[in-house]
Amino acid sequence: MKSAKLNYSKSKIDKAGEILKTTTSHKKEIIQPLDVLSNWRDVHAMPLDTFAKVLKTRAQKINLPRPHCCPAIKKNAVNFT
């Protein structure tokens, strides 16, 4: 998995989150915040996957029966008005 680069500042990410939380915006107003969200997810996918692999390995080392470790990134549910 290739590492992605964060293209937005923390303040822009926070602002995009606020816009997406209040999904009363029109479709054209949330295109940019969705791009910010997509970039943030891409950046965090590799560390999350790495952590899940390490966690699974460690669980197997202590003989946990059938360890299930899987990264889960929430899907966005945006309703366009």
C-alpha positions as CSV (number, residue, x, y, z in Angstrom):
1,M,0.0,0.0,0.0
2,K,1.4,3.4,-1.0
3,S,1.5,6.2,1.5
4,A,-0.6,9.2,0.6
5,K,0.3,12.9,1.2
6,L,-2.0,15.1,3.3
7,N,-3.0,18.0,1.0
8,Y,-5.0,20.1,3.5
9,S,-4.2,21.9,6.8
10,K,-5.8,20.8,10.1
11,S,-8.0,23.9,10.0
12,K,-9.3,23.0,6.5
13,I,-10.0,19.4,7.6
14,D,-11.9,20.6,10.7
15,K,-13.9,23.1,8.6
16,A,-14.7,20.4,6.1
17,G,-15.9,18.2,9.0
18,E,-18.2,20.9,10.3
19,I,-19.7,21.4,6.8
20,L,-20.3,17.6,6.4
21,K,-21.8,17.3,9.9
22,T,-24.5,19.8,8.9
23,T,-25.6,18.0,5.7
24,T,-28.1,20.7,4.9
25,S,-25.7,22.1,2.3
26,H,-26.4,21.8,-1.4
27,K,-24.4,19.4,-3.5
28,K,-22.0,22.0,-5.0
29,E,-21.2,23.3,-1.5
30,I,-20.0,19.9,-0.2
31,I,-17.8,18.8,-3.1
32,Q,-14.7,20.3,-1.7
33,P,-15.3,19.0,1.9
34,L,-15.8,15.5,0.4
35,D,-12.4,15.8,-1.4
36,V,-10.8,16.8,1.9
37,L,-12.5,13.8,3.6
38,S,-11.3,11.5,0.9
39,N,-7.7,12.7,1.2
40,W,-7.8,12.4,5.0
41,R,-9.0,8.8,4.7
42,D,-6.3,8.0,2.1
43,V,-3.6,9.3,4.4
44,H,-4.8,7.3,7.4
45,A,-5.5,4.0,5.5
46,M,-1.9,2.7,5.6
47,P,-1.2,3.4,9.3
48,L,-4.6,1.8,10.2
49,D,-3.8,-1.3,8.1
50,T,-0.3,-1.5,9.6
51,F,-1.7,-1.3,13.2
52,A,-4.2,-4.0,12.4
53,K,-1.5,-6.3,11.1
54,V,0.7,-5.7,14.2
55,L,-2.3,-6.2,16.5
56,K,-3.2,-9.5,14.8
57,T,0.4,-10.8,15.1
58,R,0.6,-9.9,18.8
59,A,-2.7,-11.6,19.4
60,Q,-1.5,-14.8,17.7
61,K,1.7,-14.7,19.8
62,I,-0.3,-14.8,23.0
63,N,-2.4,-17.7,21.6
64,L,-5.7,-15.9,21.4
65,P,-8.1,-18.2,19.7
66,R,-9.0,-16.9,16.2
67,P,-8.1,-13.3,16.6
68,H,-10.1,-11.0,14.3
69,C,-8.4,-7.7,13.7
70,C,-9.6,-5.6,10.8
71,P,-9.4,-1.9,10.1
72,A,-12.7,-0.2,9.6
73,I,-13.1,3.2,8.1
74,K,-16.6,4.5,8.3
75,K,-18.4,5.3,5.1
76,N,-19.8,8.7,4.6
77,A,-23.5,9.1,4.4
78,V,-24.2,12.5,2.8
79,N,-27.7,13.3,1.6
80,F,-27.8,15.9,-1.2
81,T,-30.7,18.3,-1.1
